[in-house]
Amino acid sequence: MFYQPRLLHRIYAWTRGRFWIPCPICKRGFGEHEWNDGHELWLTERDSVAVCPHCGDRAAEMNSESGLPGDAPFV
């Protein structure tokens, strides 16, 4: 996959008013425009944090190991 510099993504997120946060797994910054639905690391049964596109599979593994609802539908 083609790698795009983080600075371009950060500028895009900032100019569009989107969030820019560090990934809780790899600590690399990513923007809301890159976030994919379902790429979340569950902290409790009700609380989760977004993870970058590169860590989505790892977050799913961590969710299944912890027994938290990684793919449960929102109620």
N, C-alpha and C positions, 0 to 999 in steps of 0.2 A: 504494500500500500504506500502511496505517496505521502511523505512526511511534510507537513506544513509547519513552519515555525510558530512557536507559542505566541510570540509577539503579535503576529497577524491575527490570531484568534482572540487574543486579549483586547486588541484595539476594536475588533468587530463586536465583541461582547459589550465593551464599554460604550461604543457609539450607538448601540441598539438598546441600551438600558437593561441588559441581561446580567445575571450573576456571573462572577468569576471567583471560584473557590478552589482550595487545594483538595485533591482526592484523598480521602482518609486512608487509603491503602498504599498508594505509591507516592503521595505528597506532591504530585505534579499538578499544576494549575490547569483548570479546564473551565469552559464557559457553558452557559445554559443551552446555547445553540448546538453543542456537541452531545449533550446528555440524551441518552436513549431511555425511553420508558421501560421500567423494570430493572434498570441498572441501579440497584439500591443495596446498601448494606444495612440490615435491620439491627437496631440497637436493643429495642424491646418489641413487644407485640404490636405497639402502636406507633413507634418512632423509628424512622429510617433516615439515612443520609444518602445523597446522590454520590455515585462514583463515576470516574471518567470512563470513556468507552473502552479503553484498554484493560480495565480492571473488572469489567462486568462479569466475566466468567469466574474470576476469583471470588467476587462478592457472592455469586450464587453458590459456590462451594462452601464458603464460610457460613452462609445462611443455612444451608442444609446440615452442616456439622453442628451448628448451635440449636437447630430445631425451631428456629424462628420462621415466621411466614414469609419467606422470600418471594414467593409467587402467588400469595393469597390476594384475592380481589379486594379492593377497597370497599368498605361498608359505610 
